């Protein structure tokens, strides 16, 4: 069951990224969190995210706007170090804040769960709110936008929605918007994975490489489909599904049902 769920989530989420500029990490992190400790789930999601973005980069690299990559990407990289460092500190706090039983499920509330779950809930509310999800920023905010996006990218992997909010107002052509966002995401992923590799919880945890390979392969298939259809398809009908899924999973993680 885990293999099927990871594969289908990776495929659909990767497909969605061609329309919204985000989606893979947003959907895949909660699914990985069902089976792995949260810091491990964040790192595994980052691996799939990076390899998928490298693949997409090969499809759209000719459309990258290097000027935007420099103005937005460099602050993102710097802030990603800070976000990943903070996640490392939080992951060391294994103290159980509260334990309880719910429907014969043993639930434990921890600092990593509260932090990551709460942030997922916040991003879910933004996704579900028409007013909040339509907020964009002009080019004067590219540097602070890069810092904000990179920080949350390093902390939880939720960088795409913020990145899109700051890049949309540049009125880039759709393919340029996608290619530029993918390039920035690759830079952030490289940084955060270099930081995650030093986490004690990762060193002490065995990685299921066949499952990881399946997730990457499925994401590549989703990217190929998205690349073929992104000029013809609207993202609107996916938004509520993504937002509700994030909201439910964020609550389950926050309250220790998934940890």
N, C-alpha and C positions, 0 to 999 in steps of 0.2 A: 504493500500500500504506500509506504513512504517513497518508493522509487517512482510510482505513478504520480503521486501528488507533487513531488519536486519537479518532475519532468514537465507536467502540464502547466504548472505555475511558471516555470522558467520560459516556456514557449510563449504563453499568453503575455506575460509581463514584458518580455523582450520585444514582442510584436507591438505592444502599446507604446514603447519608448520612441518609436518612429513617428508617433503622432503628438505626443505630449512633451517629449524631451525627458520624461522620467517614468518610472513604473517598475523596473526590474527589481531594484533593491527594496522598494516600497512594498511589493507583494511577496518577494522571496524571503526576506528576513523573518517575518512572522512564521512562515512555514518551516524554515530551518529551526526556529526557536522551539517548535513543538518537540523536536527530537534531540536538540543540543543545548548546552548551557548558553546563555545569551551572548557572552563575549565570543564564544566559538561560532555561534550563528552569525554574528556580525562579520567575523573574519571569513567564513565560508561564502557568505553573500558577496563580500568584497572580491573574492577570487573569481566567482562567476561573473560579477559585474565588470571586472577588468578585462578578462578574456573575451567577454562578449563585446565590450567596447572596442577592443583592438580589432576584432573581426569586423565590426561595423565601420571602423575607421578605414579599413581597406576598401569598403564599398563606397564611401562618401568623401574621402580625404581631399579630393580636388576642390571641394566647396568650402574648405575651412577659411575663416576670416582670421588671419594671424594677428591683426591689430587687436581684435576683441579678445583673442586667446591670451595675449600678453597683459592687457589691462584687467581682465577678469580672472585669468588663470593663475597668474603669479600670486595675487592675494589669496586665492583659494588654496594654493599649495602651502603657503605659510600658515594659514589658519588650520589646515588639515592636520598639521603636526600637533597643534594645541588640542584639537578635538580628540585625536587618537591618544594623546598622552592622558587626557582626562578620563577616557574610557579605560585605559590601563589602570589608573588609580582607583576608579570605581570597581573594576573587576576584582581588585584585591580585597574589597570589603565583602567578605562572604558571610558577614553577620546576618542571621535571620531576624528580621524586624518583627515578624509575626507569623505564626503557624496556625492553621485551622483545617478542618475537613469539610468538604462540600460535595455532596452526592457521592460519597465514598472515594473522593479524590483528595489526596493530601496536598495542600497548597502551602507554599512558603513565600512570603513577601520579602524581597531583598532589595538592596540599593540599586544593583544593575537593573533589576526588573522594574522598579519604580521609575528610574530615570528614563530608560529606553521606552517603556510602555507609555509613560506620560507624553513623551515627545511624539510617539506614533499617534496618540489621541489628538494632540494639537494639530499635526499635519492632516489627520483625517477630517477634523472640523473645517480646516482651511479648504480641503478638497470638496467637502459637501456644501460649503457656503458659496453661493454664486457671487456674492459681493467680495468675499475674501479671496477666492480663487481667481478673480478677474483683476486683482490689484497688480499693477506693473510699475516700474520705476524708470525714469529717464536715464540717459547715458552718464549724467553727473554722479550717479550712485553705483557705477560699475565696480569701483574699488571696494567700498564698504559691502556691496552685494557679494563680491568674491570672497571677502573675509567671512561673511555670515554663512554663505553656502559651503565654503570649505570647512569651516568649523563643525557644522552639523554633519557634513560628509565624513569627517574623521571620527566623530563621536558615535553616530548611529548608521551612517550611510545614506541618510535622507538629505541629499544635496540637490537632487534634480528639480524638485518643485520650486525651490528658492532660485536656483540658477535660471529656470525658465522665466520666472517673474521679472528678473533683471534683464534678461536678453530679449524678451518679447518686444519691449518698447523701442528696440533698435530698428524694428521693421526690416529685419533680414529676410531674404528669400527663404522659403521653407527648408530647402535642402541645405542652405548655408547655416541657418539656425540649428538644424540637427547636427551637421558636421562639426560646427564650432562647439556645441554643447558636449558632443562625444569626446572631442579632444581635451576639453577642460576636465571632464569626468575621468579620463585616462590618467591625467596628471595627478589628480586627487587620489585615485585608487592606488597608484604606485606608492605614493607617500604613506597612505594609511596602512597598506599591507606591510611596508617596511617597518612600521611601528608595531603593528599587531604581532609580527613574528617573534617579538621579544616578550610577549605576554606569557606569564607562568602558566596560566590556565590552558593556553594552547599547546605549550610544550608537554604538558601532562595529559593531553587528550589525543586519542587516536583519531585520525581523519579517515573517513570512508571515501577513498579515492574513486572507486567505481561510481558512487552516488554523485560525487563532485563532477566527474567526467560526464555523467548523464545530464546533469543540470546545465553544464556548459554547452554540450551538443544540442540540447533542446533549445537553449537560448539562441544559438546560431541559426537554427531552423526558423525560429520566430523572427530573427533579424532579416533573414532572406525574404520571408513572406512580407514583412513590414516594408522592406525596401521596394518591393514590387507594387504594393497597394497604397503607400502613404499619400499619393497624389489623388486617390479616388475615395478615400474613406474618412469619415468623421469620427472624432474621438468622443463625442458627447454621450453616446449610449453606454460607454464604459465608466464614466465618471462616478456614478452612484454606486456601482458595484465595487469599484476600487475604494471609495471613501468608506462605505459600510464595512467592508472587509477589514480595513485598517482600524476602524473604530472598535470593532469587536475584538480583534486580536490585541490591540493596545490595552483594552480593559482586562483581557485574560492575562496578559503579561504583567500589568501593573498589580493585579490582585493575586498573583502567584499561582494561577491555575496552569499557566505555561511558564516555565522558568528554566 
